[in-house]
Amino acid sequence: MHIAIIGGGFAGLGLAYFLTESKRVRVTIFEALSPGAGASGAACGLLHPYPGLGARRSKLASEALAVTKQLLRFAEGFTPKIISCQTGILRQSVNTEQQATLTSHAQEWGDVEQLEHNLFLIHSGITVHSKNYIEGLSQGLKMRGVAWEYQKIEDLQQLDSFDGIVIAAGYGVRSFPKCNALKVKFLKGQALSLAGDAPIEKSLISKGYIAHLENGATFEVGATYERTFLDDKPDLETAKGLLAEPLGKCRESEILACKAGVRVCPLEHYLPITEKVAENVYVFTGLGSRGLLYHGYFGRALCQAILSKNRVLG
Ligand SMILES: Cc1cc2nc3c(=O)[nH]c(=O)nc-3n(C[C@H](O)[C@H](O)[C@H](O)COP(=O)(O)OP(=O)(O)OC[C@H]3O[C@@H](n4cnc5c(N)ncnc54)[C@H](O)[C@@H]3O)c2cc1C
């Protein structure tokens, strides 16, 4: 059985990892640019169960985190570069509601510790170097036999010879008519890479965030949430303006680069979309701000759905 995946971001790679666990499945990834060219390469790498303004624990967080850790370990075997820092993430509450929510998490879940009245350490938090992770994962998938074709898919008919097609094209999903009915919105995000040591010892989420692997030569300040935008390209002046608050903590550091991508967010919930949109055609999108948390868990679920429908045994 030969599956075509359109898109080499977190979604496509997470799915390919599980599909290639079955020896009877071959996978080809079609990527318009390069692995991680979309939102995944721009991601600041914060992986933890409590994203978003509400700071509530995400659904399926424990299970999803465990699957992502499995993928991180796999990717680490295929690159000498540092992929993750697993010493926790600080979260500073920005209003009384967040503080109350995080305080209750500290009592209810074993992975949140209240350090000060408004400062919490998420012990389960991991900072991922997205580019290194994608590099390791892509390399590992090549070793498992995944083929990469660097071309933009304009029409699904180009892939007629495959037994199954999965559209995991991130923002590119909007150019596939079969995905027109998906209930999603698009949110541009930008982040800045800065030189030197971060001003705090661990990654910090507050108004905006500062993300870093400990002892790194660079760190990231992010991210914007832009509802209206002209394109998915970096726009340094807009990013600097929207990130003024976290940037204020980093006055000593030079800005090296501005990264941008577009998040695909489901309209009615925050769980990713894994749907069959036509015979043998599936879509895997809607990872929103939780790409790192959910790409493995939902990639595995979609893999199981595809294999069971086609009765492929491992
Ligand atoms: C600035 C920023 C910061 C973020 N920070 C975090 C974070 O800290 N933690 C976190 O968990 N999430 C974060 N996110 C969200 C996360 O990046 C996304 O959830 C995730 O990257 C979505 O992955 P994806 O594979 O669905 O899409 P993408 O990563 O966009 O991948 C889609 C791929 O498909 C390719 N493609 C598109 N159309 C076609 C076509 N027609 N043919 C062939 N290829 C095609 C693209 O080139 C691209 O490589 C952040 C996002 C942004 C923008």
The ligand as an SDF file (V2000), in Angstrom:
LIG
                    3D

 53 58  0  0  0  0  0  0  0  0999 V2000
    5.3390   31.9080   15.0010 C   0  0  0  0  0  0  0  0  0  0  0  0
    4.7290   30.6160   15.4180 C   0  0  0  0  0  0  0  0  0  0  0  0
    5.0680   30.0800   16.6570 C   0  0  0  0  0  0  0  0  0  0  0  0
    4.5240   28.8420   17.0540 C   0  0  0  0  0  0  0  0  0  0  0  0
    4.9320   28.3340   18.2420 N   0  0  0  0  0  0  0  0  0  0  0  0
    4.4750   27.1000   18.6000 C   0  0  0  0  0  0  0  0  0  0  0  0
    4.9420   26.4920   19.7980 C   0  0  0  0  0  0  0  0  0  0  0  0
    5.7710   27.0690   20.5310 O   0  0  0  0  0  0  0  0  0  0  0  0
    4.4550   25.2530   20.1260 N   0  0  0  0  0  0  0  0  0  0  0  0
    3.5600   24.5900   19.3170 C   0  0  0  0  0  0  0  0  0  0  0  0
    3.1830   23.4590   19.6400 O   0  0  0  0  0  0  0  0  0  0  0  0
    3.0900   25.1580   18.1920 N   0  0  0  0  0  0  0  0  0  0  0  0
    3.5320   26.3790   17.8100 C   0  0  0  0  0  0  0  0  0  0  0  0
    3.0710   26.9400   16.6600 N   0  0  0  0  0  0  0  0  0  0  0  0
    2.0360   26.2120   15.8860 C   0  0  0  0  0  0  0  0  0  0  0  0
    2.6640   25.1230   15.0200 C   0  0  0  0  0  0  0  0  0  0  0  0
    3.7170   25.6760   14.3000 O   0  0  0  0  0  0  0  0  0  0  0  0
    1.6100   24.5270   14.0660 C   0  0  0  0  0  0  0  0  0  0  0  0
    0.5700   23.9580   14.8150 O   0  0  0  0  0  0  0  0  0  0  0  0
    2.1980   23.4190   13.1900 C   0  0  0  0  0  0  0  0  0  0  0  0
    3.4030   23.8240   12.6230 O   0  0  0  0  0  0  0  0  0  0  0  0
    1.2500   23.0050   12.0640 C   0  0  0  0  0  0  0  0  0  0  0  0
    1.8880   21.9570   11.3530 O   0  0  0  0  0  0  0  0  0  0  0  0
    1.3470   21.4620    9.9470 P   0  0  0  0  0  0  0  0  0  0  0  0
    2.2130   20.3430    9.5380 O   0  0  0  0  0  0  0  0  0  0  0  0
   -0.1200   21.2690   10.0110 O   0  0  0  0  0  0  0  0  0  0  0  0
    1.5560   22.7070    8.9360 O   0  0  0  0  0  0  0  0  0  0  0  0
    2.8960   23.3310    8.3330 P   0  0  0  0  0  0  0  0  0  0  0  0
    4.0150   23.2800    9.2770 O   0  0  0  0  0  0  0  0  0  0  0  0
    2.5200   24.6660    7.8080 O   0  0  0  0  0  0  0  0  0  0  0  0
    3.2880   22.3440    7.1480 O   0  0  0  0  0  0  0  0  0  0  0  0
    2.6440   22.3310    5.8990 C   0  0  0  0  0  0  0  0  0  0  0  0
    3.6630   21.9800    4.8240 C   0  0  0  0  0  0  0  0  0  0  0  0
    2.9690   21.7210    3.6180 O   0  0  0  0  0  0  0  0  0  0  0  0
    3.6750   22.2730    2.5370 C   0  0  0  0  0  0  0  0  0  0  0  0
    2.6820   22.5190    1.4790 N   0  0  0  0  0  0  0  0  0  0  0  0
    1.6470   23.3800    1.4820 C   0  0  0  0  0  0  0  0  0  0  0  0
    0.9290   23.2760    0.3540 N   0  0  0  0  0  0  0  0  0  0  0  0
    1.5170   22.3080   -0.3890 C   0  0  0  0  0  0  0  0  0  0  0  0
    1.2340   21.7280   -1.6900 C   0  0  0  0  0  0  0  0  0  0  0  0
    0.1960   22.1290   -2.4160 N   0  0  0  0  0  0  0  0  0  0  0  0
    2.0640   20.7600   -2.1560 N   0  0  0  0  0  0  0  0  0  0  0  0
    3.1410   20.3290   -1.4130 C   0  0  0  0  0  0  0  0  0  0  0  0
    3.4420   20.8570   -0.1850 N   0  0  0  0  0  0  0  0  0  0  0  0
    2.6420   21.8140    0.3150 C   0  0  0  0  0  0  0  0  0  0  0  0
    4.2870   23.5440    3.1060 C   0  0  0  0  0  0  0  0  0  0  0  0
    5.4290   23.9580    2.3570 O   0  0  0  0  0  0  0  0  0  0  0  0
    4.6450   23.0980    4.5230 C   0  0  0  0  0  0  0  0  0  0  0  0
    5.9640   22.6090    4.6160 O   0  0  0  0  0  0  0  0  0  0  0  0
    3.5960   28.1590   16.2250 C   0  0  0  0  0  0  0  0  0  0  0  0
    3.2390   28.7110   14.9950 C   0  0  0  0  0  0  0  0  0  0  0  0
    3.8020   29.9150   14.5730 C   0  0  0  0  0  0  0  0  0  0  0  0
    3.4370   30.4640   13.2370 C   0  0  0  0  0  0  0  0  0  0  0  0
  1  2  1  0
  2  3  1  0
  2 52  2  0
  3  4  2  0
  4  5  1  0
  4 50  1  0
  5  6  2  0
  6  7  1  0
  6 13  1  0
  7  8  2  0
  7  9  1  0
  9 10  1  0
 10 11  2  0
 10 12  1  0
 12 13  2  0
 13 14  1  0
 14 15  1  0
 14 50  1  0
 15 16  1  0
 16 17  1  0
 16 18  1  0
 18 19  1  0
 18 20  1  0
 20 21  1  0
 20 22  1  0
 22 23  1  0
 23 24  1  0
 24 25  2  0
 24 26  1  0
 24 27  1  0
 27 28  1  0
 28 29  2  0
 28 30  1  0
 28 31  1  0
 31 32  1  0
 32 33  1  0
 33 34  1  0
 33 48  1  0
 34 35  1  0
 35 36  1  0
 35 46  1  0
 36 37  1  0
 36 45  1  0
 37 38  2  0
 38 39  1  0
 39 40  1  0
 39 45  2  0
 40 41  1  0
 40 42  2  0
 42 43  1  0
 43 44  2  0
 44 45  1  0
 46 47  1  0
 46 48  1  0
 48 49  1  0
 50 51  2  0
 51 52  1  0
 52 53  1  0
M  END
$$$$
